[in-house]
Amino acid sequence: MTQLAVTRQGFAPATITEAMEFSKMLADSSMVPRAYQGKPQDIMVCVQWGYEIGLAPMQALQNIAVINGKPSVYGDAAMALVQASPVCEGVEEYMEGEGTPNPVAVCVAHRKGRKPVTAKFSVEDAKRAGLWGKQGPWQAYPKRMLAMRARGFALRDAFPDVLKGLITAEEAQDFPDEAKPKAARNPLDALAPPAAPEVLEVVQVQEPEPVELVEEVVEVAEVVEVVEAEPQAGGFAIMVPGKDQPFSTHQTLEQWAEAYEALAEKMANTSKLPARERMTKLRELKDLNKETLEKIDSVTRIKHTASYQKRIRALGAAQ
């Protein structure tokens, strides 16, 4: 029977045979992360990664992950590895411009004998990368995600030898999933179909000229009882496409959120506009009210985002 050496840090496979037996044992356990259960080969590679960057086997399994095809280490583990290195003199993290529309996460990494490395990641950076408001951690913990991006850039630039080229898992989660196979494109699809009166007529129906939503707004005002006809000073206003004045104003964010959701639902279900135009109106409604949407609590904001995406998918399928 294979004997594993026991050290102060736990079991330590010394040979390839021991490592394989160790990996098989862990793969059958429910105490390892779900991604590694039943996968001894992945466990073995993960443990090897851990040895190379200074993590014990169980630490490696908890802190190293392959996300979207990229091996990565969680931000807290990256910080621990750097701070444990003798070349690290300290790491500073703080926020600039809190309370402004564009707060900035800052990370300053100090390495012995070198100038400090400073990395910043702002809300504007997140917007350009298509991350701000993204469903998941970017909605639930936006401040921490900004900090993790700044941390990942600073630590990788200042301590590449310590991290061995691994990126943070928080950054890897935002990369496109390269593991998903892409459908092959048939070159015949690029050929234009033969012109036919029936096809041209259908295209014209799906590409109507934009129309104002005046009739629909009036109809919604009769359905949503919580909205008010006249804006109130100091309240939260709902803006609608094509109107300079608020559609309604509410004293609390809870009332505003209820009225906004009812209005969006009414826009999505109206039969007076084609599906494509309803999709456009929903996007414009969301963009016009983005500032207030960011003020509501994260749970309600996530629900609004889920409802919006569900309506867009339904309308896209109806075209």
N, C-alpha and C positions, 0 to 999 in steps of 0.2 A: 504493500500500500504506500502511496506517495506521502512523504512527510514534508510539511511546509515549515520553514524556519519561522520562529516566533520572535519578533523584536518588540521594542518599546512602543512601536507604532502599529503593531498587529502582525498578521501573517505577511510573509515576504517570500514569494516564489523566487527560487534561485536559478531554476533551469526552465527550458521551454516546456518540458513535460509537466513540471509543477505548475507553471503558468496556465497550461491548458486545463489541468484538473481543477485548479482554483477557479478558472473562468466558468467551467461547466457547473461547479457547485453554486456559484453566485447566480448563474442564469436560471437555476431552478428555485431560487429563493424569491419570496415576495417582498423582501426587505430592500431590494435594489430598485431604483427608478423603473417605471413601467417600460420605458424605451429600451432598457437593457434586458428585460426578462425574456428568457428563452433564446437569447442571442449571445452565446459564449464568445464568438469571434469578435463582436463589437466590444464586449467587456475586456477582452485581451488587448485590443487596440487602445481602448480608453485608459487601461492601467498603464500601458507603455507610455502614452502621452503624459500621464501623471508623473511617472518616474522622470521623464525628461524635463518637466518644469518644476518638480519638487513637491508633488502631491502624493500622499500615501494612497494605496488602492481604493479604499472606501471614500476618501476625500475626492479622488478623481471621478468616481462614479456619480457623486453628488453634484459636482461642479463643472464637469466637462460634458458637452452635448454637441451632437451633429445636427445643426438646424439649417434647413434649406440647402443641404449638401455641403455645409461648411463647418469644420470642427471649431468649437468656440468654448470660452470659459466665462462663467457668470461674473458680472462686474465686481461683486463683493470678493470673490475668490481672486480675481486679478489684483485687486487692491491689497489683499492679504499677502500674495506672492511678492509683490513689489516692496511692501513695507518690511517683509522678512529678509529682503536682500541686503547685504552689507553695503551696496553702492547707493542705497536710498537714504536721503537725508530728510525726507518728509514729503507729504502731499497735502496741498490745500484745496478745498472745494468751497465755493460760495456762489450766491446769485447776485447779479447786478440788475438794477432796474425793476425790482419787484413792485407790483402795483401799476406798472406801465403796460401799454399794449405789446411791448416787445422785450420781456425779461430775458436775461442771458445767463446761462450756466457757465461757470468758469472753473477750470481745474489747473492748478499749477504744480508741476512735478519737479522736485529738487533732487538732482543727482550729484554725487560727490565729484568735484573737479570740473563741473560743467555749468553753464548758465541754465537757469530754470526754464522749463518748457511749459508754455501757457497755451491751453486750448479752450476755445469758447464755442458754445452752440446755443443759438437764439431761437426764439419762436419763428422769426423770419426764415432762418435756416431750415427749420422743420417744415415750414410751409413749402419752401422751394423743393424739398425732397419728397413732398407728398405725404408727410407723416403727421402733421398737425390735424387733430380730429379723427385720425385713423382709429377704427374700431379695435378695442382691446386695451392694452396698457396705456397707449397714448391718450385715450379718453379718460381712463380711470386714474392714472398717475402721471399727468403730463410733466409736472415739475421734476419728478424722479427720472423720467425718461430723458429729459434735457440734460440732467446731471450725468446720467450714464453715458450719453454720447460724448460729452466733453471729457469725461474720465477716460473713456476708451481711447480717444485720440491722443490725450496727453501721455497716458501710460505707455502706449505703443510707440510713441515718438521718443520718449525718454528712456524706456527700458525694453527695447526690442529683444535683447539677449535674455532677459528674465522670462518674458512671455513666449519666447520661441515662435513669434509670428502669429500666435492665436489672437483672434479678435474677440470682443465681448459677445456673449449670447444675446444681449439686448439689441446689439447692432445687427447680428446675423438674422434675427427674427424679422427685420424689415427688408431683407434682401428678397428678390423674386425667387420662387421655388424652382430651382433648376432641375430638380429631380423629376418633375412632372413632364412626361413626354409631350412634345408639341405635335399637333396633327400635321401630316405632310400636306403641302399645298399642291393641288393639281394644277399644272400650267394651263389646262383647258379652261379653268375658272376665270382666267384673265381675259378670255375672248368675250366680246360683247354679244349678248343674245340677239337674235334677229328681231328687228322692229315689228311690232304688231299693234294695231289700234287698241286692243283690249289691255295690253301691258302698259301702254302710254297713259291710258285713262286711269288705271290703278295708281300709277306713280303720281299723277296729279292729285289724287285724293289724299295720298299720304304726305304730300308736301304742300299743305295749304298755306296761304298767307297768314301771318300772325294777326290775331284778333284780340281786342281788349277783353278783360274778364269782368266787365262792369256788371252784367246780368248775374254772373255767378256770385260775385261779392254781395250783391243785394240779397240773393237767395240764402247765402250762408248767414247773413245777419239775422234772418228770421229763424234759423235753426239753432244757432249757438246762443243760448240765453245769457251766458256770462259776459258777453261782450257789451260794450257801451257805445252809444252813437257818437258821443262827443269825447275827445281826449281829455284827460285830467292831468293837471300839472303834477310833475314828480312821479308819474306812473310809468309802466312799461308798455311801450307801444308795439302793435303788430303792423308791419308794413306789408303791402301787397303789390305785385307787379303792376306797373302802369299808373300808380297813384303816388303823388307827392306827399299827401297827408296820410297820417296813420289811419288804418282801418278801424282799430279800436285800441283803447288804453286800459290797463289794469293796475290795480293798486299793489298786488303781490305777484311774485314770480310764479307761485302755484296757480293763480287764476290765469296768468298769461300763458303758462304751459298748457292748461286745459283748453283754452280758446284756440291756441295755435294748432294743437293736435286735431281739434274738431274741424278747423278750417282746412288743414292739409287733407284730411280724410274726405271732406266734401269736394275739394278740387280733384282728387284722384278718382272719385266715383261719378262725377258729372257726365252725363251722356251728350251734352251739347257741344263738346269739343273732342276732336280726334285724340287717340291715345298718345301720339307723339307730342301734341301740343300740351296735353296735360302733364307729361313728363317735364317739358320745358318750364311750365308754370310752377311746378313743385320745386325745381332747382332754383328758380328765381326767388321763390318764397323763402327757401332756406338761406340763400345768400344774403337777401335783404335783412334777415333777422339773425344773422350769424352772431352779432355782438351780444344780443340778449340770450341766445341759446348757450353761449359760453358761460353765462352767469348762473344758470340753473344748476341744481345739484347733479353730480355725476351719474347717479342712478337714473334720474329722469332723462338726462341727456342721452344716455345709452339707449333707453327705450325709444326716444324720438328718432335716433339714428337707425335703429332696427326697423321701426315702422316706415321710415322714409325709404330704406333699401327694399323693403318688402313691396311697397307701392310701385317703385320704379321697375322692379323685376316683373310684377304683374302687368304693368302697362306695356313693358317691352315685349312680353309674350303675346299681348293682345293686338300688336300691330300686324 
